[in-house]
Amino acid sequence: MPSTLQSPRRTTTPGDTLRALRLNVGLSPEQLGAQVGVSGDTIRRIEAGIGPRCPHPRTMFLIAQAFETSVTDIWLPEVPA
């Protein structure tokens, strides 16, 4: 019997992770956007998962840097144990 492969599912989306990080440090989307050189609307769109699957690599790097974490901590899927 052939087996079917299923991709692992995230427990949270990158947008959920970003929103949690942002709220944890008390930043508005506008404040975070100003730190990384994008608009507050861009931060909201990333958090909502609107637009491309991943933002521009430079934006991803600057967002991760703002939270002293790595890009992969925000944008790579978590695999449940």
Secondary structure as a PSIPRED ss2 file (coil, helix, strand):
# PSIPRED VFORMAT (PSIPRED V4.0)

   1 M C   1.000  0.000  0.000
   2 P C   1.000  0.000  0.000
   3 S C   1.000  0.000  0.000
   4 T C   1.000  0.000  0.000
   5 L C   1.000  0.000  0.000
   6 Q C   1.000  0.000  0.000
   7 S C   1.000  0.000  0.000
   8 P C   1.000  0.000  0.000
   9 R C   1.000  0.000  0.000
  10 R C   1.000  0.000  0.000
  11 T C   1.000  0.000  0.000
  12 T C   1.000  0.000  0.000
  13 T C   1.000  0.000  0.000
  14 P H   0.000  1.000  0.000
  15 G H   0.000  1.000  0.000
  16 D H   0.000  1.000  0.000
  17 T H   0.000  1.000  0.000
  18 L H   0.000  1.000  0.000
  19 R H   0.000  1.000  0.000
  20 A H   0.000  1.000  0.000
  21 L H   0.000  1.000  0.000
  22 R H   0.000  1.000  0.000
  23 L H   0.000  1.000  0.000
  24 N H   0.000  1.000  0.000
  25 V C   1.000  0.000  0.000
  26 G C   1.000  0.000  0.000
  27 L C   1.000  0.000  0.000
  28 S C   1.000  0.000  0.000
  29 P H   0.000  1.000  0.000
  30 E H   0.000  1.000  0.000
  31 Q H   0.000  1.000  0.000
  32 L H   0.000  1.000  0.000
  33 G H   0.000  1.000  0.000
  34 A H   0.000  1.000  0.000
  35 Q H   0.000  1.000  0.000
  36 V H   0.000  1.000  0.000
  37 G C   1.000  0.000  0.000
  38 V C   1.000  0.000  0.000
  39 S C   1.000  0.000  0.000
  40 G H   0.000  1.000  0.000
  41 D H   0.000  1.000  0.000
  42 T H   0.000  1.000  0.000
  43 I H   0.000  1.000  0.000
  44 R H   0.000  1.000  0.000
  45 R H   0.000  1.000  0.000
  46 I H   0.000  1.000  0.000
  47 E H   0.000  1.000  0.000
  48 A H   0.000  1.000  0.000
  49 G C   1.000  0.000  0.000
  50 I C   1.000  0.000  0.000
  51 G C   1.000  0.000  0.000
  52 P C   1.000  0.000  0.000
  53 R C   1.000  0.000  0.000
  54 C C   1.000  0.000  0.000
  55 P C   1.000  0.000  0.000
  56 H C   1.000  0.000  0.000
  57 P H   0.000  1.000  0.000
  58 R H   0.000  1.000  0.000
  59 T H   0.000  1.000  0.000
  60 M H   0.000  1.000  0.000
  61 F H   0.000  1.000  0.000
  62 L H   0.000  1.000  0.000
  63 I H   0.000  1.000  0.000
  64 A H   0.000  1.000  0.000
  65 Q H   0.000  1.000  0.000
  66 A H   0.000  1.000  0.000
  67 F C   1.000  0.000  0.000
  68 E C   1.000  0.000  0.000
  69 T C   1.000  0.000  0.000
  70 S C   1.000  0.000  0.000
  71 V H   0.000  1.000  0.000
  72 T H   0.000  1.000  0.000
  73 D H   0.000  1.000  0.000
  74 I H   0.000  1.000  0.000
  75 W H   0.000  1.000  0.000
  76 L C   1.000  0.000  0.000
  77 P C   1.000  0.000  0.000
  78 E C   1.000  0.000  0.000
  79 V C   1.000  0.000  0.000
  80 P C   1.000  0.000  0.000
  81 A C   1.000  0.000  0.000
